[in-house]
């Protein structure tokens, strides 16, 4: 729901969202000093576009596969989703931890100023790294989801 309700406001037309949701995004960006959602750079918008095109359709498909059970075909899409999502989080978390958000840096958004504010922002985004990591490890390690090699009978 976060993807659809908040994140995609940056790339989709504002008219699609009720005032309450746009106000929620404004509150969040101000309260947590999230510079990427306040004034998103092009590279961050490209990640959000990937969320729209790739991750958003994956959610109901994965929910179906896991709720139904016995769907070994979900292994490869889940691995791709996990690696993709974790990869996008590396520059995001690095930006929060190491970027200069002073006025002199030219960063348009209001960013975190103290180390505590930076860690708070990292903690908001960390589950989007940790949950895909757990999914990835589960898909790689679970004997149930490993493919059995099919050999032709002679």
C-alpha positions in Angstrom: 0.0 0.0 0.0 2.9 2.4 0.7 4.0 2.1 -2.9 0.6 3.0 -4.3 -0.6 5.5 -1.7 2.6 7.5 -1.1 5.6 6.7 -3.3 3.9 6.9 -6.6 2.6 10.4 -6.0 6.0 11.5 -7.2 5.6 10.0 -10.7 1.8 9.9 -11.2 -0.5 12.9 -11.8 -1.5 14.6 -8.6 -5.1 14.5 -9.7 -5.2 10.8 -9.0 -4.8 11.3 -5.3 -7.2 12.8 -2.7 -6.1 15.8 -0.7 -5.8 13.6 2.4 -3.1 11.4 0.8 -1.1 14.4 -0.6 -1.3 16.0 2.8 0.0 12.7 4.3 3.0 12.8 2.0 3.7 16.4 2.8 3.5 15.6 6.6 5.8 12.6 6.2 8.4 14.4 4.2 8.5 17.3 6.6 8.3 15.2 9.8 11.0 12.7 8.7 13.0 15.2 6.5 12.9 12.8 3.5 14.6 14.8 0.8 14.0 12.1 -1.9 10.3 12.4 -1.7 10.3 16.2 -1.2 12.3 17.0 -4.3 13.1 13.7 -6.0 16.1 13.6 -8.2 15.8 11.9 -11.6 17.6 8.7 -10.4 15.1 8.3 -7.6 12.1 8.9 -10.0 13.5 6.1 -12.1 13.4 3.8 -9.1 9.8 4.8 -8.5 8.9 4.1 -12.1 10.4 0.6 -11.6 8.1 0.3 -8.5 5.1 1.1 -10.7 6.0 -1.1 -13.6 7.7 -4.1 -11.9 7.1 -4.2 -8.1 3.5 -3.2 -8.0 2.3 -6.0 -10.3 4.5 -8.4 -8.4 2.7 -7.9 -5.1 -0.6 -9.5 -6.0 1.0 -12.3 -8.0 3.3 -13.1 -5.0 0.4 -12.9 -2.6 -1.5 -15.4 -4.7 1.4 -17.8 -5.0 2.2 -17.8 -1.3 -1.5 -18.0 -0.1 -2.3 -20.8 -2.6 0.9 -22.7 -1.7 2.6 -25.2 -3.9 3.6 -22.5 -6.5 7.2 -23.3 -7.2 7.1 -21.0 -10.2 7.3 -18.0 -7.8 10.9 -18.7 -6.9 12.5 -16.9 -9.9 10.2 -13.8 -9.8 10.7 -13.6 -6.1 14.5 -13.7 -6.5 14.4 -11.1 -9.2 12.1 -8.8 -7.1 14.3 -9.2 -4.0 17.6 -8.5 -5.7 16.1 -5.6 -7.6 14.6 -4.0 -4.5 17.7 -4.5 -2.4 19.8 -3.0 -5.2 17.7 0.2 -5.3 18.0 0.6 -1.6 21.7 0.8 -1.6 21.9 4.3 -3.2 18.9 5.5 -1.2 20.3 4.5 2.2 23.8 5.8 1.1 22.2 9.2 0.2 20.6 9.4 3.7 23.7 8.5 5.5 26.4 10.3 3.5 25.0 13.1 1.4 25.4 16.7 2.3 22.0 18.3 2.7 23.2 21.8 3.4 22.0 24.7 1.2 25.5 24.9 -0.3 25.1 21.3 -1.7 22.3 22.4 -4.0 20.0 19.6 -2.7 16.5 21.0 -3.2 14.8 19.1 -0.4 15.1 19.6 3.4 17.3 16.7 4.5 18.3 15.2 7.8 20.8 17.4 9.6 21.8 15.3 12.7 23.0 11.7 12.8 19.9 10.8 14.7 17.7 12.2 11.9 19.7 10.3 9.4 19.3 7.0 11.3 15.5 7.7 11.8 15.2 8.0 8.0 17.3 4.9 7.4 15.0 3.0 9.8 11.9 4.0 7.8 13.5 2.6 4.6 15.4 -0.4 6.2 12.4 -2.8 6.0 12.4 -2.4 2.2 15.9 -3.9 2.3 15.5 -6.4 5.1 12.2 -8.0 3.9 13.4 -8.7 0.4 16.7 -10.0 1.9 14.7 -12.5 4.0 12.6 -13.5 0.9 15.8 -13.9 -1.1 17.4 -16.1 1.5 14.2 -18.2 1.9 14.0 -18.7 -1.9 17.6 -19.7 -2.2 17.8 -21.9 0.9 14.4 -23.5 1.0 14.5 -27.1 -0.3 10.8 -26.8 -1.3 11.5 -24.0 -3.8 14.6 -25.5 -5.4 14.0 -26.8 -8.9 14.5 -30.4 -9.6 16.5 -31.1 -12.7 14.4 -32.9 -15.3 16.2 -35.4 -17.4 15.0 -37.0 -20.5 14.5 -40.7 -20.4 16.6 -42.7 -22.9 
